[in-house]
Amino acid sequence: MSDNSNELEKLRRIIRRLDEKLRSLTEELKVQQSKLSESKEQNNESTKLADSLSDELERRTVEVHSLSVENDDFKSQLKALSDEHLSLTKKYTEVKNQLIAQDEILENDKLDSTPEQMMKRNRLLELTLVRLREESLDNELRLTERINSLSDSVNEMDDIKNKYAVCQKRGNDLEKLSKELQTRLSSLQGSEELIEDLTLKNEGLTSKNEELSKNISELEDLETLNQELIDNHSLIEEELKQEIESLKRKLDDREGKIHELDLKIQKLEQIILRKTAEGEQEPKPVVENTNDANERSEFQNSLAEAYELGSKKYSDFLSSIFVDADAPKLNLFRDLISVSTIASFFSDRFLERARTDVEQGEYLVFCQVLMELTVIANFLLEVGRYRTTVIPEDIEKQIHAYLQEFSQRYEINDFEIPLSVDLVVADPSLKARESAILEFSKLDSKVRLGIFILGRSDLHSDYVPGLVKIHDILSDIIDKLMQTRASGDGLVEAVHIDEISWKKLDLFLSNLIDSGIQDGDLVIDTEAVSTLYSSLNEFSSLKVQEIPILQVFQGEEKQERVTVVHPADRSDAKLVEELKLKISVLQARLDKLQINEGKLMEADSSLKNEKRENEQLTERLSGLREQKLDLESKLAKTNEVLVSVGLDQYDSEEWKSKSEVHKEFERTDRNRMINEISKQRDFIERLTGARAGNSAHEDYSWLEANLAAPIKTDPVQPLKETVDRLFDLNINFGIMPQDKMSDPKFSRYYIGLIEEGIIDHLTSSY
């Protein structure tokens, strides 16, 4: 579990780091994407602006070109008008000069000409004057029209000049904008490269993000798998614990049964010895009476043993659940435990008789009745543990009378008792659970007896596999219900199994147990077996709920059992019951606290005792240190002992090299221990054989003498005797090889080890 939790913590840390990296990368990616979108928008806007400006520049250049052409035309027209104006002015001056010349001529002619000539000239002059006036008026009109047209053209030229100046200014602005756009385009080329780099980085980040998402999904899958493994491990651990507990219970039951069988065997040996002695002294004339007396005495001994076992179970039951007790309830529980124990005891006995005696088929009938009685007694015992349960007095009287009449019932082989468990009033979930255990256990007991009967017959052995499958699935269901009972939970609803197939199989098994296999007409309904098996197989999960009541009398006062509650007082009774439940819970907690307080007091006293023992040990340690100083002074005496033994050549250098011998012993220790174990086994086998009388010629008195010989308390020669005794024991047991014992060097090393044993012996003796 710790390895799995460490690995899970590592995976979680890795996931958190990856989440942080992914978060930072996603944030950076979002920033880069926003920058990229902004740069794309700016690029689009700049391209749009550049396109619009280029179009405007082209349009403006076309306008400028057209205006320049118009300007050239206007210049040419203005030049022509100016030339025409000059020509007209010249003509005007010429005409004016002509008029002046004519006036002068006329003045000169006035003096020389006649009146008639003067009249003609005057008319001519008037005609010419009129003609000249008309021509001058025409010229003036033409000139005014031309001047107006020229003024208009001049105004147009001024407008065109202004437009040209504006266009030229716009052209300059457009040139500047084009230059700026060129610079922007050059900068945008770098931004395009940056955008390409960012897109490449974005693609790399997306690939990394996908890989990280895959890794995260894999880690999540691993985490879910790890959690499933942990849950499965916990479930397996709980199942193993439950299985271990069930196996422990079975082992305890088997040990109890073995103990009972040992007691039976011992009693039978005593009976056989007594009967053989009585038979040798005074043989009985009638054999049947002795057999009846033996059987009666054996029954009485078995009944007493069953009662003793029941009283033990009753005391364990009381110590496990009760604090205070109600006498009627306790008497009922005592009777139920006694009935359950006696019925289970004698059902096993009848089953053993049926195994040894083939002809005694009635034993199986008795066994079936007692098995069902055991299950019913356990049902009443488990239901009666709860305070709201009401067991009718008729059932209590029947149970008590059955115990009183069991001896008479045994003589006439009448073990049936008509108990109706439907009359028991209990919590619905509790009753549903115990009823399911009761019905399944009754059917399972019949199935087991049916397998036992059919297994002894070759004629119907093919029926056994189907019944074995039914027995296996019934055992699984009963184990689940027992686990529900151990956890204190009940069933939400009653168990519904195919009733028709159930009754068919129950009827077949009942007939088989009652009559046995008489002929070949016995037929089992295989379809009913398969239907029941499938119905039981569907019963895989139990809908459980907590039983909302406590065990009986957990520290509360004695109360009278109420069998009937009036409908009008039912709510008050329920309220009183809830208050009593709370009081009982608080009392139980107080009792537990008192028990824990007692345990704490005991722990405190034990700690004080341990402190005293530690103080004594420190004092003893100080005394041992003083003894160590004394022992160092006594080591010289051990050298004298070694000299007396003949090991005067032993010196300190060989003592220092003892570590090498220790290493050699460590290398040979395994083989030596194996040899010693085999020798001890042979020795124990010989001793057991000698005890059984198989080797009466062998004498082991030397071993008893050596093992039982006390060390003399003579202060002069204790060490010498210890060394001699160690040598004798080693030689007798054959621990050391004799060829190495003959080697003086090895003997010196070995006596050095013995010296350590002597020092340890002296230390322990003080």
Residue, then its C-alpha position, 0 to 999 in steps of 0.5 A: m500500500s505504501d509503494n502504491s501511495n508513493e507512486l500515486e503521489k509521484l504521478r500526481r506531482i508529475i501531473r501538476r508540473l505538466d499542468e503548470k507547464l501546459r498552462s504557461l505554454t497555453e498562456e504564451l500561445k494565447v499571447q503570441q496568437s493575439k500578437l499574430s492576429e494584431s499583426k495580421e490585422q495591421n498587415n491587412e489594414s496596411t495592404k488595404l491602405a497601400d492599395s487605396l493609396s496606389d489607386e488614389l495616386e494613379r487617379r491623381t496622376v491621371e488627373v494631373h496629366s489631364l490638367s497639364v494637357e488642358n493647361d497647355d491648351f489654355k496657354s496656347q489659346l491665351k497666346a493666340l488671344s494675346d496675338e489677336h489682341l495685339s493685331l487688333t490694337k495695331k489695326y486700331t492704331e492704324v485706323k486711328n492714324q488714318l482718321i487723323a490723316q483724313d482729318e488733316i486732309l479734310e482741314n486742308d481740303k476745306l480751304d481749297s474745295t468747293p461747296e459741292q465737293m465739300m458736300k460730297r466729301n461730307r457725305l463720304l465722310e459721314l458714310t465712312l464714319v458710320r461704317l467705321r462706327e459700325e466696324s468699331l462697334d462690331n470690334e468692340l463687341r468682339l473684343t468684349e466677348r473675347i475679353n469676357s471669354l478670356s477673363d473666363s478662361v483666366n478664371e478657369m486657368d486660376d482655378i486650374k492653377n489652384k487645382y494643380a497646386v492642390c494636386q501637386k501638394r497631394g502628389n507630394d503627400l502621396e509620394k511621402l505616403s508611398k515612401e512610408l508604405q515602402t518602409r512599412l512594407s519592408s518592415l512588414q516583410g520582417s513581421e511576416e518572417l516573425i509571423e512565420d516563425l510564430t506559426l512554426k512555434n505555434e505548430g510546435l506548441t500545438s504538437k507539444n500540447e497534443e503530446l502533453s494532452k496524450n500524456i495527461s490522458e495516459l496519466e489519468d488512465l494510469e491514475t484511474l487504473n491505480q485507483e482501481l488497483i487500490d480499490n481492488h486491493s482494498l476489496i481483496e484485502e477485506e475479502l482476505k480478512q473476512e476469509i481469514e476470519s471465517l477460516k479462523r472461526k472454522l479452525d476454532d470450530r474444528e479445534g473445538k471438535i478435535h478437542e471434543l473428539d479427544l475427550k470422547i476418545q479418552k472417555l472411550e479409552q477409559i470406558i474400554l479399560r474399565k469394561t475390559a477390567e470388569g469383563e476380566q473380573e466378572p463377565k456379564p451374562v447378557v451382552e445387550n444390557t451392557n451395550d445399552a448401559n455403555e450407550r446410555s453412559e456414553f450419551q450422558n457423557s456426550l450430553a454433559e459435554a454438550y452442556e459444558l460447551g454450551s455454557k462456555k458459549y453462553s459466557d462468551f456471548l454474555s461477555s461480548i454483548f451484555v452490560d446489564a441483563d434481564a433474567p427472562k431474556l438471559n434464560l431464553f438465550r441460555d436455552l437457545i445456545s444450549v439447544s443450538t449446541i446440543a443439536s449441532f453436537f448430536s447431528d455430527r454424531f448421527l452423521e458419523r454413525a451414518r458414515t460407518d453404518v450403511e444400513q442405518g439410514e434413519y440417522l440421516v433423518f435425525c441429522q436433518v432434523l437436528m440441523e434444522l433445529t440448530v439453524i432455527a435456534n441460531f435464528l432466534l438467538e440473532v433476532g433476539r439480540y435486538r431490543t425491539t424483537v418480541i419472541p412469543e412465550d410459546i416458543e420460549k416454553q417449547i425451547h425450555a421443555y425441549l431441553q428438559e425432555f431431550s434425554q427421553r426424546y433421545e431414547i425414542n428418537d424423537f427430535e422434532i419440535p414445532l417452532s413457528v418463526d413467523l410469529v416472531v416480531a422484529d425489524p423488517s430488515l433484520k427479519a429478512r436477513e435472518s429468514a434468508i439465512l434460515e431458508f438457505s441453511k436448511l436447503d444447504s443441509k438437505v443438499r449436503l445430506g443428498i450429496f452424501i447419500l447419492g455419493r454412496s450409490d453408483l446408480h444415481s451418481d450422475y445427480v451429484p454434480g448438479l447438487v454440488k453446484i447448488h451447494d457451492i452457490l448456497s455456501d457463497i450466498i450464506d457467507k455473504l449473509m454472514q458478512t452482513r450479519a457481522s457488519g450489523d446490516g439488514l436486507v432492504e427486502a426479502v429474498h425472492i427465489d424461484e419457488i417452484s424449483w425450490k419446492k421440487l428440489d426440497l421435496f426430492l431431497s426430503n424423500l431421499i433423506d426419509s426413504g433413501i435409495q430403495d430402487g432405480d425409480l428415483v428421478i431428480d428434476t434436472e430442469a428444476v435444478s438448473t432453474l434454481y441454479s440460475s435463480l441463485n446465480e442471479f442473487s449476486s448482490l445484496k441490498v443492505q441497510e443499517i438496522p436502526i436499533l441497538q443490541v439489547f440492554q446495553g447498560e439500561e435498566k430492566q424493562e418489561r417486554v411489551t407485546v401489544v401497543h395501542p394504536a393511539d399510543r403508538s407515537d408516544a411509544k415511538l418517542v419513548e423508544e427513541l429516547k431510550l435508544k439515545i439513553s442506551v447509546l449514551q450509557a454504552r458510550l459511558d461504559k466504553l469510556q469507563i472501560n477505556e479509563g480503566k485500561l488507561m489506569e492499568a497502562d499507567s500502573s504498568l508504566k510505573n511498574e516498568k519505570r520501577e523495573n528500569e530503575q532496578l535494571t539500572e541498579r543491577l547494571s551498576g552492580l554488574r559493572e562492579q562484578k565485571l571489575d571483579l571478573e577481570s580480576k578472576l580471569a587470572k584464575t581461569n588461566e590457572v584452570l587452563v594450565s591444569v587442563g593442559l593448555d599452558q601453551y595457549d597465549s594472547e596471540e592465539w586469543k587475538s586470532k580467534s576472530e579467524v576461527h569465528k569466521e571459519f565457524e560462520r562458514t561451516d555453521r549452516n552445514r553444522m546446524i543441518n547435521e545437528i538438526s538431523k542428529q537431534r531428530d534421530f536422537i528424538e526418534r530413538l528416544t520415542g522408540a525407547r519410550a515405546g519399548n522398541s529399543a529396550h537395550e539402549d541405555y540413556s542414563w548418561l544423558e539424564a545424569n549429565l543433564a540433571a547433574p547440578i553444578k557444585t557450589d564448591p568455591v575451589q573447583p567450580l570452573k574445573e568441573t564446568v570445563d570437564r562437564l562441557f567436554d563430556l557433553n560435547i563428546n557424548f553429543g558428538i558436536m565436534p569431530q573427533d579428528k579435530m579434537s585430537d589437533p592441539k591447535f584446534s583444541r586450544y581455539y576450541i577451549g578459548l570458546i569454552e572460556e567465553g562460555i565459562i565467563d558467561h556462566l560466571t556472569s549469569s551465576y552472579 
